[in-house]
Amino acid sequence: MAGSKVLVFGGTGPAGNCLLRELLHRNHQTLAYARNTAKIPNDLKENPLLEVVQGELGDADAVAAATFQARVIISLLGPNTIRGFEPSTYTDFYRVLFGAMRQHGVKRIFAMGTLSIADPDDVFSLKRLFIVGLVRTVVNPAYQLITAVGRLFVDEAHDLDWTVYRIAGIPGGSDEASWKQDREDGETFEGYVGQQGWTASQKRGALTRWLVDAVEDGKTRWIRKMPAISRLAGSVEHA
């Protein structure tokens, strides 16, 4: 049976720190699974709503133990360097995670993707063509990784309630002041690339605001789909 916590993978990066801040701000019991727990700021670790556990992505027992406590999972995992990572680390991790979710009855997961993953409902966009072409040329291993993750969800997670949310640029800071400011940065577009209102960036704080909205309302319209998430064109900063 599913647990009671929001389980976060990838919580040690800037976007992950913002996500933890948003979850705690909204009083969610949260479990952060991290390879390097020192990357989570002390002000977050001191919050009684947050539990931090150390574990490797390839440790199936540790991943299963964390999943046992979860009711929903958010993953911000992805390469944080241009070179020096093994793409199979991430695809193998998701296979382990899928098994743990099935074992413990956890159905819902939101996993990060990028514009490198194409969707049949996308509309042609020169901006996307340029961005993906640049990534494919300059950081091809990252391109291969992200597209492989997208295929993996489609091919091997058909019995789970997954959403791969596709992002582009996510500027902004991860300290408390930056997160507070950035989470008010306009409305969020959720749909497909090239549709009216889509842009190619969103502040980290605003992205994590959307992710916690997703935890709270389920975003059931996006189950087994890959929406593009960005700042809504023309939207204004929240008052």
C-alpha positions as CSV (number, residue, x, y, z in Angstrom):
1,M,0.0,0.0,0.0
2,A,1.2,3.5,-0.9
3,G,2.7,5.6,1.9
4,S,2.0,9.3,2.9
5,K,5.0,11.2,1.6
6,V,6.0,13.0,-1.5
7,L,9.2,11.2,-2.7
8,V,11.7,13.5,-4.5
9,F,14.6,12.3,-6.7
10,G,16.9,15.0,-7.9
11,G,16.4,17.2,-4.9
12,T,20.0,18.3,-4.6
13,G,20.2,20.5,-7.7
14,P,18.9,24.1,-7.9
15,A,15.5,23.1,-9.2
16,G,15.4,20.3,-6.6
17,N,16.1,22.7,-3.8
18,C,13.3,24.9,-5.0
19,L,10.9,21.9,-5.2
20,L,11.7,21.0,-1.6
21,R,11.1,24.6,-0.5
22,E,7.7,24.6,-2.3
23,L,6.7,21.3,-0.8
24,L,7.6,22.3,2.7
25,H,6.0,25.8,2.3
26,R,2.7,23.9,1.5
27,N,3.1,21.5,4.4
28,H,3.7,18.3,2.5
29,Q,5.6,15.5,4.3
30,T,8.5,15.0,2.0
31,L,11.2,12.4,1.5
32,A,14.3,13.4,-0.4
33,Y,16.4,10.6,-1.8
34,A,19.9,11.8,-2.6
35,R,23.3,10.5,-3.5
36,N,25.0,13.5,-1.8
37,T,22.8,14.8,1.1
38,A,25.3,17.6,1.7
39,K,23.9,19.4,-1.3
40,I,20.6,20.0,0.5
41,P,20.7,23.3,2.4
42,N,20.7,23.1,6.2
43,D,17.6,25.3,6.5
44,L,15.7,22.6,4.6
45,K,17.1,19.7,6.5
46,E,16.0,21.4,9.8
47,N,12.4,21.3,8.7
48,P,10.5,18.5,10.5
49,L,8.4,17.8,7.5
50,L,11.5,16.7,5.5
51,E,13.3,13.4,5.7
52,V,16.6,13.0,3.8
53,V,17.9,9.6,3.0
54,Q,21.2,8.8,1.3
55,G,21.2,6.3,-1.5
56,E,22.6,5.5,-4.9
57,L,20.4,5.3,-7.9
58,G,21.5,1.7,-8.5
59,D,20.6,0.5,-5.0
60,A,17.4,-1.4,-5.6
61,D,16.8,-2.1,-1.9
62,A,17.2,1.6,-0.9
63,V,15.0,2.8,-3.7
64,A,12.3,0.3,-2.7
65,A,12.5,1.3,1.0
66,A,12.0,5.0,0.0
67,T,9.2,4.1,-2.4
68,F,7.4,2.3,0.4
69,Q,6.9,5.6,2.1
70,A,5.6,7.4,-0.9
71,R,2.1,8.3,-2.2
72,V,3.5,10.3,-5.2
73,I,6.9,10.7,-6.8
74,I,8.5,13.6,-8.4
75,S,11.8,13.2,-10.3
76,L,14.1,16.0,-11.4
77,L,16.8,13.6,-12.4
78,G,19.1,14.4,-15.3
79,P,22.7,14.9,-16.1
80,N,24.3,17.9,-14.4
81,T,27.5,17.8,-16.5
82,I,28.1,17.9,-20.2
83,R,30.3,14.8,-20.1
84,G,31.3,12.0,-17.7
85,F,27.9,10.4,-17.1
86,E,26.6,7.0,-18.1
87,P,23.1,7.3,-19.7
88,S,22.2,3.8,-18.6
89,T,22.5,4.9,-15.0
90,Y,19.2,6.8,-15.4
91,T,17.3,4.3,-17.5
92,D,18.3,1.4,-15.2
93,F,17.2,3.5,-12.2
94,Y,13.8,4.1,-13.7
95,R,13.4,0.4,-14.3
96,V,14.2,-0.3,-10.7
97,L,11.8,2.5,-9.6
98,F,9.0,1.1,-11.7
99,G,9.4,-2.3,-10.0
100,A,9.4,-0.7,-6.6
101,M,6.3,1.3,-7.4
102,R,4.5,-1.8,-8.5
103,Q,5.7,-3.7,-5.4
104,H,4.3,-1.0,-3.0
105,G,1.3,0.1,-4.9
106,V,2.5,3.6,-5.8
107,K,0.9,4.7,-9.0
108,R,1.7,8.4,-9.6
109,I,5.0,9.8,-10.8
110,F,6.0,13.1,-12.4
111,A,9.3,12.8,-14.2
112,M,11.4,15.5,-15.9
113,G,12.0,15.5,-19.6
114,T,13.1,18.2,-22.1
115,L,12.1,19.4,-25.5
116,S,14.4,16.7,-27.0
117,I,11.4,14.4,-26.5
118,A,9.0,14.9,-29.4
119,D,5.3,14.4,-29.0
120,P,2.8,13.8,-31.8
121,D,0.6,16.6,-30.6
122,D,3.5,19.2,-30.8
123,V,3.1,22.0,-33.3
124,F,6.1,22.8,-35.5
125,S,8.3,25.4,-33.8
126,L,11.5,27.0,-35.1
127,K,12.5,27.7,-31.5
128,R,12.3,24.1,-30.5
129,L,14.1,23.0,-33.7
130,F,17.0,25.3,-32.9
131,I,17.2,24.3,-29.2
132,V,17.0,20.6,-29.8
133,G,19.4,20.8,-32.7
134,L,21.9,22.6,-30.5
135,V,21.6,20.0,-27.7
136,R,21.8,17.1,-30.1
137,T,25.0,18.6,-31.6
138,V,26.8,19.9,-28.5
139,V,25.7,17.5,-25.8
140,N,24.6,14.5,-27.7
141,P,24.9,12.1,-24.7
142,A,22.4,14.2,-22.8
143,Y,20.1,14.2,-25.9
144,Q,20.3,10.4,-26.1
145,L,19.6,10.0,-22.4
146,I,16.5,12.2,-22.4
147,T,15.0,10.6,-25.5
148,A,15.7,7.1,-24.0
149,V,13.9,8.1,-20.8
150,G,10.9,9.2,-22.8
151,R,10.8,5.9,-24.7
152,L,11.2,4.0,-21.5
153,F,8.1,5.5,-19.9
154,V,6.0,4.7,-23.0
155,D,7.3,1.2,-23.4
156,E,7.7,0.0,-19.8
157,A,5.4,2.0,-17.5
158,H,2.0,1.5,-19.2
159,D,0.5,0.2,-15.9
160,L,1.6,3.3,-13.9
161,D,0.1,6.8,-13.8
162,W,3.1,8.7,-15.2
163,T,3.5,12.2,-16.6
164,V,6.8,13.2,-18.2
165,Y,6.8,17.0,-18.0
166,R,9.0,18.6,-20.7
167,I,10.9,21.7,-19.9
168,A,13.4,24.0,-21.6
169,G,15.2,26.8,-19.8
170,I,14.7,27.1,-16.1
171,P,16.6,30.2,-14.9
172,G,16.6,31.5,-11.4
173,G,18.2,30.9,-8.0
174,S,17.5,28.2,-5.4
175,D,18.0,30.2,-2.1
176,E,14.9,31.1,-0.1
177,A,14.7,34.7,-1.4
178,S,15.1,33.7,-5.1
179,W,12.5,30.9,-4.8
180,K,10.0,33.2,-3.1
181,Q,10.4,35.8,-5.9
182,D,10.4,33.3,-8.8
183,R,7.4,31.3,-7.7
184,E,5.3,34.4,-8.4
185,D,6.6,34.7,-12.0
186,G,3.5,34.5,-14.1
187,E,1.1,31.8,-14.9
188,T,2.1,28.4,-16.2
189,F,1.5,27.0,-19.7
190,E,0.7,23.3,-19.8
191,G,0.1,21.8,-23.2
192,Y,2.2,21.0,-26.3
193,V,5.2,22.7,-27.9
194,G,4.2,25.4,-30.4
195,Q,0.7,25.9,-29.1
196,Q,-0.6,29.4,-28.3
197,G,0.9,30.5,-25.0
198,W,3.9,28.2,-25.1
199,T,7.3,29.7,-24.3
200,A,10.7,28.1,-24.0
201,S,11.5,29.0,-20.4
202,Q,10.1,29.3,-16.9
203,K,11.7,30.3,-13.6
204,R,12.6,27.4,-11.4
205,G,10.4,28.6,-8.5
206,A,7.4,28.8,-10.8
207,L,8.1,25.4,-12.3
208,T,8.1,23.9,-8.8
209,R,4.9,25.7,-7.9
210,W,3.3,23.9,-10.8
211,L,4.8,20.6,-9.7
212,V,3.3,20.9,-6.2
213,D,0.0,22.0,-7.8
214,A,0.3,18.7,-9.7
215,V,0.8,16.8,-6.4
216,E,-2.3,18.4,-4.9
217,D,-4.7,18.1,-7.8
218,G,-3.3,15.1,-9.6
219,K,-3.2,16.6,-13.1
220,T,-5.1,13.5,-14.3
221,R,-5.5,14.9,-17.8
222,W,-1.8,14.4,-18.2
223,I,-1.6,10.7,-17.1
224,R,0.6,8.8,-19.6
225,K,1.2,12.0,-21.5
226,M,4.2,14.4,-22.0
227,P,3.0,18.0,-21.7
228,A,5.4,20.9,-22.3
229,I,5.5,23.1,-19.2
230,S,6.6,26.8,-19.5
231,R,5.8,30.3,-18.5
232,L,2.5,31.3,-20.2
233,A,3.2,34.0,-22.8
234,G,1.9,37.4,-21.8
235,S,1.1,36.4,-18.2
236,V,2.0,38.8,-15.5
237,E,3.8,38.4,-12.2
238,H,1.5,37.4,-9.4
239,A,0.5,40.2,-7.0
